Amino acid sequence: MKDERFSPDAYDVTVIGGGPAGLSAAIAADKAGARVLLVEREGRLGGILKQCIHDGFGLIRFGEKLSGPEYAHRYIEELGGTGVTIRLLSFASKISKQTDGFELTLVSRGGVDVLQTKTLVLSTGCRERTARQVNIHGTRPAGVMTAGQAQYYTNILGRLPVRRCVILGSGDIGLIMARRLSLEGAEVLGVYEAKQSPSGLSRNIAQCLEDFDIPLLTGHTVTRVFGRDRLEAVEISRVDEIMRPIPGTGERIDCDGLVLSVGLIPENELAESLEVLIHPATKGPLCDQRYMTMISGVFSCGNALQVNDLVDYVSESGAAAGFYAAQTATQTATQSAARTVAPGIGLDRRAEGNFADLTTDDAFLCLSPQRLDMDYREREIPVFFRSREDRGKTVLRVQAGGREFFRRNYSQLRPPEMERILLPLENLDLSPGDRIDFTLEEA
Ligand SMILES: Cc1cc2nc3c(=O)[nH]c(=O)nc-3n(C[C@H](O)[C@H](O)[C@H](O)COP(=O)(O)OP(=O)(O)OC[C@H]3O[C@@H](n4cnc5c(N)ncnc54)[C@H](O)[C@@H]3O)c2cc1C
């Protein structure tokens, strides 16, 4: 591991973001023989895991219950034994496509650097939705914060940001912070959720709310905040079936904190600047089975690709994206030695004709990958999906050309819980332009 100033040489693979996805990607690309640069805007590697001090990470990957920092540490140690060049406190501010690869602009305390890379792995994580994005109106007093901010104050700065608070939204980070703030002595008055069912994992509802007698009220939302400099109270109202507040149901609750856990959005500003196609369901790049976006040489993984609930799947996608980025960079090197590239070439959009599409019915909230690159036919590929609604006994059916070739039964499916299958492709007779159809039916 080198923590050195920018080398003027070009890289095969540049990984942007040093969270669990980026760490796995950098290690895998290095193992595959690529010259790798890992760029992180913060002073330490580990991404959001640095502030997740509760346990439950790594059950699938390591068969152990680790805390976030422990999980990250395993990868940071492994990275230490590689040849990956690391640039901390460096913000990737701009990417542009070149004839062969990409030009990347980095901003750091030392100034602005421009470097070349053959391929890119975007592992920039996700952002939390804020109060304005969920239409909470009123003044802007201190004390209204996202669950991630509350987690940062409590776990990194060692300061309790609230004494008596309300949590809006039942996402996992909100549930975890309900327990964390209670343990630190704050009074958590309740978790209010506009939907009719909670958004977090069942295990978090049991361990973070039920075990701590914290009430969960579905079908409720915050409609106003009170206070000028510091939050004094919030107004909670009931909502109808399409989540509109019901007039006359407002109740004022005195508190000094409103913690928001109302969703995460993949961070893709850099991808969008390259005109990478973003999928409306995942809000991350549309990808094939190698985690390559629809721009050649640009890969996406982790929460930048889609919001994950398990870090183990984040690492899995990072490792695959890193490996395939290294493979692509090596192939690019061989090809470019043999051909002359026209200067000023535009974005290398990938030929539509070489893909089979993975399509779903309305019962799915999202599914990835969305495309199968027919030039790379693995024996099996991991496919991730979420159901749109809570479902009881369900059968997942996968068909190609009207013939079912995969089926799995589930006792239940819930949108917060991402499912993973290994889809066998061995005996499939597919041509470019064909579809692989996924359906969820009552068992
Ligand atoms: C606030 C919060 C709390 C969470 N808590 C939990 C939890 O308790 N349990 C759980 O299982 N999951 C939790 N998650 C989900 C968690 O994000 C994933 O499990 C996993 O950590 C995502 O890994 P990642 O590498 O994709 O993203 P991240 O861990 O978010 O890492 C992305 C990295 O990219 C860097 N970056 C972004 N843009 C740039 C740029 N332009 N230039 C340079 N660097 C850049 C960021 O600084 C960051 O280090 C949480 C998510 C959030 C947002």
Ligand as a Chemical Component Dictionary entry (heavy atoms), coordinates in Angstrom:
data_LIG
# 
_chem_comp.id                   LIG 
_chem_comp.type                 NON-POLYMER 
_chem_comp.pdbx_formal_charge   0 
_chem_comp.three_letter_code    LIG 
# 
loop_
_chem_comp_atom.comp_id 
_chem_comp_atom.atom_id 
_chem_comp_atom.alt_atom_id 
_chem_comp_atom.type_symbol 
_chem_comp_atom.charge 
_chem_comp_atom.model_Cartn_x 
_chem_comp_atom.model_Cartn_y 
_chem_comp_atom.model_Cartn_z 
_chem_comp_atom.pdbx_ordinal 
LIG C1  C1  C 0 -25.574 7.247  7.218  1  
LIG C2  C2  C 0 -25.551 5.796  6.855  2  
LIG C3  C3  C 0 -25.491 4.837  7.864  3  
LIG C4  C4  C 0 -25.518 3.481  7.537  4  
LIG N1  N1  N 0 -25.541 2.580  8.530  5  
LIG C5  C5  C 0 -25.595 1.286  8.223  6  
LIG C6  C6  C 0 -25.631 0.315  9.237  7  
LIG O1  O1  O 0 -25.656 0.664  10.387 8  
LIG N2  N2  N 0 -25.652 -0.997 8.892  9  
LIG C7  C7  C 0 -25.618 -1.412 7.562  10 
LIG O2  O2  O 0 -25.610 -2.627 7.272  11 
LIG N3  N3  N 0 -25.583 -0.517 6.595  12 
LIG C8  C8  C 0 -25.590 0.815  6.891  13 
LIG N4  N4  N 0 -25.588 1.726  5.905  14 
LIG C9  C9  C 0 -25.585 1.202  4.571  15 
LIG C10 C10 C 0 -24.135 1.251  4.117  16 
LIG O3  O3  O 0 -24.007 2.418  3.356  17 
LIG C11 C11 C 0 -23.641 0.077  3.273  18 
LIG O4  O4  O 0 -23.765 -1.133 3.943  19 
LIG C12 C12 C 0 -22.180 0.231  2.842  20 
LIG O5  O5  O 0 -21.393 0.797  3.852  21 
LIG C13 C13 C 0 -22.075 0.998  1.583  22 
LIG O6  O6  O 0 -20.761 0.927  1.109  23 
LIG P1  P1  P 0 -20.255 1.794  -0.090 24 
LIG O7  O7  O 0 -18.811 1.521  -0.188 25 
LIG O8  O8  O 0 -21.102 1.539  -1.278 26 
LIG O9  O9  O 0 -20.541 3.300  0.342  27 
LIG P2  P2  P 0 -19.923 4.190  1.525  28 
LIG O10 O10 O 0 -19.587 3.394  2.725  29 
LIG O11 O11 O 0 -20.885 5.304  1.675  30 
LIG O12 O12 O 0 -18.565 4.737  0.884  31 
LIG C14 C14 C 0 -18.537 5.657  -0.180 32 
LIG C15 C15 C 0 -17.235 6.422  -0.089 33 
LIG O13 O13 O 0 -17.084 7.193  -1.271 34 
LIG C16 C16 C 0 -16.477 8.431  -0.921 35 
LIG N5  N5  N 0 -16.771 9.385  -2.001 36 
LIG C17 C17 C 0 -17.999 9.720  -2.489 37 
LIG N6  N6  N 0 -17.874 10.592 -3.509 38 
LIG C18 C18 C 0 -16.539 10.827 -3.668 39 
LIG C19 C19 C 0 -15.786 11.624 -4.581 40 
LIG N7  N7  N 0 -16.380 12.357 -5.530 41 
LIG N8  N8  N 0 -14.436 11.619 -4.452 42 
LIG C20 C20 C 0 -13.807 10.862 -3.518 43 
LIG N9  N9  N 0 -14.480 10.083 -2.631 44 
LIG C21 C21 C 0 -15.825 10.050 -2.715 45 
LIG C22 C22 C 0 -17.139 8.773  0.422  46 
LIG O14 O14 O 0 -16.397 9.701  1.166  47 
LIG C23 C23 C 0 -17.184 7.402  1.089  48 
LIG O15 O15 O 0 -16.052 7.128  1.868  49 
LIG C24 C24 C 0 -25.563 3.077  6.196  50 
LIG C25 C25 C 0 -25.602 4.043  5.184  51 
LIG C26 C26 C 0 -25.610 5.387  5.499  52 
LIG C27 C27 C 0 -25.676 6.417  4.387  53 
# 
loop_
_chem_comp_bond.comp_id 
_chem_comp_bond.atom_id_1 
_chem_comp_bond.atom_id_2 
_chem_comp_bond.value_order 
_chem_comp_bond.pdbx_ordinal 
LIG C1  C2  SING 1  
LIG C2  C3  SING 2  
LIG C2  C26 DOUB 3  
LIG C3  C4  DOUB 4  
LIG C4  N1  SING 5  
LIG C4  C24 SING 6  
LIG N1  C5  DOUB 7  
LIG C5  C6  SING 8  
LIG C5  C8  SING 9  
LIG C6  O1  DOUB 10 
LIG C6  N2  SING 11 
LIG N2  C7  SING 12 
LIG C7  O2  DOUB 13 
LIG C7  N3  SING 14 
LIG N3  C8  DOUB 15 
LIG C8  N4  SING 16 
LIG N4  C9  SING 17 
LIG N4  C24 SING 18 
LIG C9  C10 SING 19 
LIG C10 O3  SING 20 
LIG C10 C11 SING 21 
LIG C11 O4  SING 22 
LIG C11 C12 SING 23 
LIG C12 O5  SING 24 
LIG C12 C13 SING 25 
LIG C13 O6  SING 26 
LIG O6  P1  SING 27 
LIG P1  O7  DOUB 28 
LIG P1  O8  SING 29 
LIG P1  O9  SING 30 
LIG O9  P2  SING 31 
LIG P2  O10 DOUB 32 
LIG P2  O11 SING 33 
LIG P2  O12 SING 34 
LIG O12 C14 SING 35 
LIG C14 C15 SING 36 
LIG C15 O13 SING 37 
LIG C15 C23 SING 38 
LIG O13 C16 SING 39 
LIG C16 N5  SING 40 
LIG C16 C22 SING 41 
LIG N5  C17 SING 42 
LIG N5  C21 SING 43 
LIG C17 N6  DOUB 44 
LIG N6  C18 SING 45 
LIG C18 C19 SING 46 
LIG C18 C21 DOUB 47 
LIG C19 N7  SING 48 
LIG C19 N8  DOUB 49 
LIG N8  C20 SING 50 
LIG C20 N9  DOUB 51 
LIG N9  C21 SING 52 
LIG C22 O14 SING 53 
LIG C22 C23 SING 54 
LIG C23 O15 SING 55 
LIG C24 C25 DOUB 56 
LIG C25 C26 SING 57 
LIG C26 C27 SING 58 
# 
